[in-house]
């Protein structure tokens, strides 16, 4: 009976560990999804030249609109954000958040373009049968 009690204690301890891990990781899931998208789902070899030919203007304007709309819709409690040890008002705080997300996306692109991801980020174009016969 002591063996069964010990096994049960191990099962309960593992279940408690899983609950604690889920509670720890759950708030970080949106950021992890953002990183996974920009690292594994975006072909930076195609996107980077487009950004350099003027696409960056669209990205910056989109970021500016996000800051404006988000700042109007969701004001922080007390009217201030507490970021990196600073007390920042609403719109500069939103600008810091949006800029941080854009920097994370750019870093994911730099990692992918450096080849650090290897086969996880290989975007090979399928060749068509007609193009190979010509």
C-alpha positions as CSV (number, residue, x, y, z in Angstrom):
1,X,0.0,0.0,0.0
2,X,2.9,2.4,0.6
3,X,4.0,1.9,-3.0
4,X,0.6,2.9,-4.3
5,X,0.5,5.9,-2.0
6,X,4.0,7.0,-3.3
7,X,2.9,6.6,-6.9
8,X,-0.2,8.7,-6.2
9,X,1.9,11.4,-4.6
10,X,4.1,11.5,-7.7
11,X,1.0,11.8,-9.9
12,X,-0.3,14.7,-7.8
13,X,3.0,16.4,-7.8
14,X,3.4,16.1,-11.6
15,X,-0.2,17.5,-12.0
16,X,0.6,20.4,-9.7
17,X,3.8,21.1,-11.7
18,X,1.9,21.1,-15.0
19,X,-0.7,23.6,-13.6
20,X,2.1,25.9,-12.4
21,X,3.9,25.7,-15.7
22,X,0.7,26.6,-17.6
23,X,0.0,29.5,-15.3
24,X,3.6,30.7,-15.8
25,X,3.6,30.4,-19.6
26,X,0.0,31.6,-20.3
27,X,0.6,35.3,-20.1
28,X,3.5,35.0,-22.6
29,X,1.6,33.0,-25.2
30,X,0.8,36.1,-27.4
31,X,4.4,37.2,-27.5
32,X,5.6,33.7,-28.3
33,X,3.1,33.5,-31.1
34,X,4.3,36.8,-32.4
35,X,7.9,35.6,-32.4
36,X,7.0,32.2,-34.0
37,X,5.0,33.9,-36.8
38,X,7.8,36.4,-37.8
39,X,10.5,33.7,-37.4
40,X,8.9,30.7,-39.1
41,X,5.9,31.9,-41.2
42,X,7.4,34.9,-43.0
43,X,9.8,34.5,-45.9
44,X,12.2,37.3,-45.1
45,X,14.2,36.7,-48.3
46,X,11.1,38.0,-50.2
47,X,9.9,40.5,-47.7
48,X,13.2,42.3,-47.0
49,X,13.7,43.7,-50.6
50,X,10.0,44.8,-50.6
51,X,10.6,46.7,-47.4
52,X,13.7,48.3,-48.7
53,X,12.0,49.5,-51.9
54,X,9.5,51.6,-50.0
55,X,7.4,49.1,-48.1
56,X,8.8,50.4,-44.8
57,X,6.7,53.6,-45.2
58,X,3.6,51.5,-45.1
59,X,4.8,49.6,-42.1
60,X,5.6,52.9,-40.3
61,X,2.3,54.4,-41.1
62,X,0.5,51.2,-39.9
63,X,2.4,51.4,-36.7
64,X,1.5,55.1,-36.3
65,X,-2.2,54.3,-36.8
66,X,-2.0,51.4,-34.3
67,X,-0.5,53.8,-31.7
68,X,-3.2,56.4,-32.3
69,X,-6.1,54.0,-32.2
70,X,-4.9,51.9,-29.3
71,X,-4.1,55.0,-27.3
72,X,-7.6,56.3,-27.8
73,X,-9.4,53.0,-27.1
74,X,-7.4,51.6,-24.2
75,X,-6.0,54.1,-21.7
76,X,-4.0,52.7,-18.9
77,X,-5.2,52.8,-15.3
78,X,-4.1,56.1,-13.8
79,X,-3.2,57.4,-17.2
80,X,0.4,56.2,-17.1
81,X,2.4,53.1,-18.2
82,X,5.3,51.9,-16.0
83,X,7.9,50.7,-18.5
84,X,11.5,49.9,-17.9
85,X,11.4,51.8,-14.6
86,X,9.8,54.9,-16.2
87,X,6.4,56.5,-15.7
88,X,5.3,57.2,-19.2
89,X,2.0,58.8,-20.4
90,X,-0.5,57.0,-22.6
91,X,0.6,57.7,-26.2
92,X,4.4,57.4,-25.6
93,X,3.8,54.2,-23.7
94,X,1.8,52.8,-26.7
95,X,4.6,53.9,-29.0
96,X,7.1,52.0,-26.9
97,X,5.0,48.8,-27.0
98,X,4.4,49.0,-30.8
99,X,8.1,49.8,-31.4
100,X,9.1,46.9,-29.3
101,X,6.9,44.6,-31.3
102,X,8.4,45.9,-34.6
103,X,11.9,45.5,-33.3
104,X,11.1,41.9,-32.3
105,X,9.8,41.2,-35.8
106,X,12.9,42.7,-37.4
107,X,15.2,40.7,-35.1
108,X,13.3,37.5,-36.1
109,X,14.0,38.5,-39.7
110,X,17.6,39.0,-39.0
111,X,17.9,35.6,-37.4
112,X,16.1,34.0,-40.3
113,X,18.3,35.7,-42.9
114,X,21.5,34.8,-41.0
115,X,20.6,31.1,-41.5
116,X,20.4,30.3,-37.8
117,X,17.1,28.5,-38.2
118,X,18.4,26.1,-40.8
119,X,15.7,23.8,-42.2
120,X,13.0,25.2,-40.0
121,X,12.8,28.3,-42.2
122,X,13.3,26.9,-45.7
123,X,10.8,28.4,-48.1
124,X,11.4,26.6,-51.4
125,X,9.2,27.6,-54.3
126,X,7.5,24.6,-56.0
127,X,8.6,24.2,-59.6
128,X,5.8,23.7,-62.1
129,X,5.9,21.0,-64.7
130,X,5.4,23.4,-67.6
131,X,8.3,25.7,-66.7
132,X,10.7,22.8,-66.5
133,X,9.8,21.5,-70.0
134,X,10.3,24.8,-71.7
